[in-house]
Amino acid sequence: MLEVNDFNAIRLSLASPSQIRSWSYGEVTKPETINYRTLKPEKDGLFCERIFGPVRDFECHCGKYKRVRYKGIICDKCGVEVARSKVRRERMGHISLAAPVTHIWFAKGVPSRLGLLLDIAPRTLERVVYFAQYVVTEVNEEARKHALELLYEEIDEVASQREGDLGKGILVREQVLEHDLAEIQDRKAEQLKEADEQYNADVDALMTEGREMEQDLQSRLGEKLKAKHVFRDETLAQRGDEITQETLASLKEAVSSSMAALEQGVADKKADVQLMAEAASQQKRDAAHKELQPMRDQAAAIRDAVQKEYQPLVKWLDKLRDPIEADNLAVLTEAEFREYEERFGLVFKAGMGAEAVLSILERLDLSALSERLHVEMQETSGQRRKKATKRLRVVESLRKSGNRPDWMIITELPVLPPDLRPMVQLEGGRFATSDLNDLYRRVINRNNRLKRLLNLGAPEIIIRNEKRMLQEAVDSLIDNGRRGRAVAGSGNHKLKSLSDLLKGKQGRFRQNLLG
């Protein structure tokens, strides 16, 4: 037995599922309390002697062992340990829940510890926990990038399909334009080649003519001319003039002048060819543009419509990140989840209820989150800094106390010792019972029903509803009336939950313990 008076202070803290199981003496699987004929506790029920100990001192359930001499023996028939009935004040049981549930103190408290830890609004967290919305629990980054590439390809494909003949028409017209422009370029190249050939021929003729005249004058140097000497319309010497070196120099000047005229002529011709080709090309382009522009506008409108249609998908997939790495939770409605799962089933995992929250909390690295929040506090100001401070306080409290964030999700529910939630027979054969027994009974009934439905492989919607009802039953047990309407017993009075037994003037601390 514990020494009840030997303590200095009381601290409420989180308990791990293994710790709850270590406190427990057995699992409560039936909602029954006592048999109304024999008035003995039902086996595996809320008052089970095998779990919580015997009702009478040193007497097992079946009566095989009686008296103190059998102390410590466990009856091989009924499984009850022969001990003092006082053990029913301290022995605890547990209920293994078929689905995890959130602890209402941490989900609905102010501020919501779960909300701060996951950086999610309490209202949104409530919608996830009570199966109204999905939360993304995991994202495969490689698959996300690949899916984004495929999505862009699909957009192009759909746009091309919708463009149909229009796209083909644009392509054909562009090919015709290309062919016409190529023809113009070919013609230009041919004309330029012809001009070069003509120029070369003219230069050759000029040089030959100049050489012949130079040789003639050279041979007659010092003689007087019998007639006027002309080279290509340019007079070199008059009749009667003597042929001198000056006459030869005049010839060279005349040849150079003719050469310059030829060069200028070919340059002008080439410029004309270039100009004509450019004008013809521009004419073709303008004609094509006039035809293509309405078609292109139509195609652009179709492409814009397709992109607008796919925009929500692209935007969502582009922003999607792993909740742990990005420290940000993405929440989806039922319709969004169905659409995204169908398209990007390999990219992400999403879930509902405490199960989804648990899978995120299990992956949470408090040290990394603490570092990130320290940086955020230093680099930001105002509202963001205030929020980071609040979150950091929760993270540091969890780290220093050695508690895991996933312990805020209940998978094993402790059952109080029966003497702390008694059932008393009144005059006239009726029974008065603690409200906790009614609240525990609701939890066990719903838990057993959920187990049965899971074994039967019931439809998802029925399972989901049953999980929500189990969550509500555990909420009512821990803190009745904190969320939604309080569960009422007979006579329409609100049932007192575990929180009600502890808090306020009539609570255990102020009424019974502090004096």
Secondary structure, DSSP 8 states (H G I E B T S, - for coil): ---TT--S--------HHHHHHHEEEE------B-TTT--B-TTSTT-HHHH--SSTTB-SSSSSBSGGGTT-B-TTT--B---GGGGGT-EEEEEEEEEEE-HHHHHSSS-HHHHHHT--HHHHHHHHTTSSEEEEEE-HHHHHHHHHHHHHHHHHHHHHHHTHHHHHHHHHHHHHHHHHHHHHHHHHHHHHHHHHHHHHHHHHHHHHHHHHHHHHHHTTT-B-SS-EEETTEEEE-TT-B--HHHHHHHHHHHHHHHHHHHHHHHHHHHHHHHHHHHHHHHHHHHHHHHHHHHHHHHHHHHHHHHHHHHHHHHHHHH---HHHHT---EE-HHHHHHHHHHHTTTEEEE-HHHHHHHHHHH--HHHHHHHHHHHHHH--THHHHHHHHHHHHHHHHHHHT--GGGGEEEEEEE--GGGS-EEE-TTS-EEE-HHHHHHHHHHHHHHHHHHHHHHT--HHHHHHHHHHHHHHHHHHHSTTSSSS--B-GGG-B---HHHHHSSTTSIIIIII--
